Amino acid sequence: MGTTGTATARNGFTLLIISISLAAFMTALDGTIVNIALPTISEAFDVSTSTVSWVSTIYLLVISGCILIFGKVSDGIGFRKVFLWGFLIFSIGSLFCGLLPELLG
């Protein structure tokens, strides 16, 4: 009976590590995508590179504010629920961003 509890705890720990690793990867990917898109944004709106650099700054400020807000929300309704909803919304948004050029063209 003790081995079942240990196996369950180990599986839960493995799932936790995978979830945290995936979230860290997605966060880094999201920030990288913003920086890679800066030249395209500059061309599309015909503005200078120094003006477009504000996009990264504002992005970081918004993300920092959201961390504070959703940290407080997760204190109330639970970390797991907030993480799963955030992951779902991010995944659906990324899917739509990837499919948008084909939908418009």
matplotlib code that plots the C-alpha trace (Angstrom):
import matplotlib.pyplot as plt

x = [0.0, 2.9, 4.3, 1.0, 1.1, 4.7, 4.0, 1.0, 3.1, 5.9, 3.5, 2.0, 5.5, 6.4, 3.3, 4.1, 7.6, 6.3, 3.7, 6.2, 8.7, 6.0, 4.9, 8.4, 9.0, 5.8, 6.7, 10.1, 8.6, 6.0, 8.6, 10.7, 7.8, 7.2, 10.9, 11.0, 7.8, 9.3, 10.8, 7.5, 5.5, 7.9, 7.4, 3.6, 3.0, 5.9, 7.5, 11.1, 12.7, 13.0, 9.3, 8.5, 10.8, 8.0, 6.0, 8.4, 8.4, 4.6, 4.4, 6.6, 4.7, 1.4, 2.7, 4.1, 0.8, -1.1, 1.2, 0.2, -3.5, -3.7, -1.5, -4.2, -7.0, -5.2, -5.0, -8.8, -9.9, -6.8, -3.5, -4.4, -7.6, -5.9, -3.0, -5.2, -7.5, -4.5, -2.9, -6.1, -6.6, -3.0, -3.1, -6.3, -5.0, -1.8, -3.7, -5.8, -2.7, -1.1, -4.2, -5.1, -3.0, -4.7, -8.2, -7.7, -5.9]
y = [0.0, 2.3, 1.9, 3.0, 6.3, 6.8, 6.0, 8.5, 11.2, 10.6, 10.8, 14.0, 15.5, 14.5, 16.2, 19.3, 19.5, 19.0, 21.7, 24.2, 23.5, 23.9, 27.2, 28.5, 27.5, 29.2, 32.4, 32.5, 31.7, 34.4, 37.1, 35.9, 36.2, 39.8, 40.7, 38.8, 40.6, 44.1, 44.6, 43.5, 45.8, 48.6, 48.0, 47.5, 50.8, 52.7, 53.8, 53.9, 51.1, 53.3, 53.8, 50.1, 49.3, 50.6, 47.6, 45.3, 47.8, 48.0, 44.2, 43.6, 46.1, 44.5, 41.0, 42.2, 43.7, 40.6, 38.5, 40.5, 40.4, 36.7, 35.9, 37.5, 35.8, 32.4, 32.9, 33.0, 30.4, 28.1, 28.0, 25.0, 26.5, 29.7, 27.9, 25.6, 28.4, 30.6, 27.7, 27.0, 30.7, 31.0, 27.8, 28.8, 32.3, 30.9, 28.5, 31.4, 33.5, 30.7, 30.1, 33.8, 34.3, 31.3, 32.5, 36.0, 34.9]
z = [0.0, 0.7, -2.9, -4.4, -2.5, -3.5, -7.1, -7.1, -5.5, -8.0, -10.9, -9.5, -9.1, -12.6, -13.9, -11.9, -13.3, -16.9, -16.4, -14.9, -17.7, -20.4, -18.8, -18.7, -22.3, -23.5, -21.6, -23.2, -26.6, -26.2, -25.4, -28.3, -30.7, -29.7, -30.3, -33.7, -34.9, -34.3, -37.8, -39.4, -37.2, -38.1, -41.8, -41.6, -39.7, -41.4, -38.1, -36.9, -35.0, -31.9, -31.9, -32.3, -29.4, -27.2, -28.1, -26.1, -23.2, -23.0, -23.5, -20.4, -18.4, -19.2, -18.5, -15.1, -14.2, -15.2, -13.0, -10.0, -10.8, -11.6, -8.6, -6.4, -8.4, -8.0, -4.2, -4.2, -6.7, -6.9, -8.7, -10.8, -12.1, -13.1, -14.7, -16.7, -17.9, -18.8, -20.7, -22.6, -23.5, -24.6, -26.7, -28.5, -29.1, -30.5, -32.7, -34.1, -34.7, -36.6, -38.7, -39.3, -42.5, -44.1, -43.0, -44.4, -47.6]

ax = plt.figure().add_subplot(projection="3d")
ax.plot(x, y, z, "-o")
ax.set_aspect("equal")
plt.show()
